[in-house]
Amino acid sequence: MQPQRISPKELHEWIKNGSPEPVLIDVREPEELAIAAFPENVIHLPLSQSSIWVKNLGEKIPTEEPLIIICHKGIRSWNFGTWLLQQKLRYDVWNLEGGIDAWSFEIDPKTPRY
């Protein structure tokens, strides 16, 4: 199983319309969020700290709402989304294609690129 793909433009429309409201999960490192935070509320799960949060993952993310995974370029988020689906939990998982970099380029140029 693989995450569904979503472009920055599609995600922007989804957030504006908000039905159903997606849960945004950012897997980047804290230093990356300090440079270019996503302009919406996210659940921050840095992959380098997965040994800390993976034990309580079911408490951190809902299973009913669609999950959109975000990283810098869309690779780490794709891998994490694939892993989530392999756990055979009831997740509706999407990957932001191109990550925050594509979001900055296509949607919000005020979001710094790095």
Summary of the structure (lengths in Angstrom):
residues: 114
radius of gyration: 13.1
end to end distance: 30.4
largest distance: 37.7
contacts: 327
relative contact order: 0.26
helix: 44%
strand: 17%
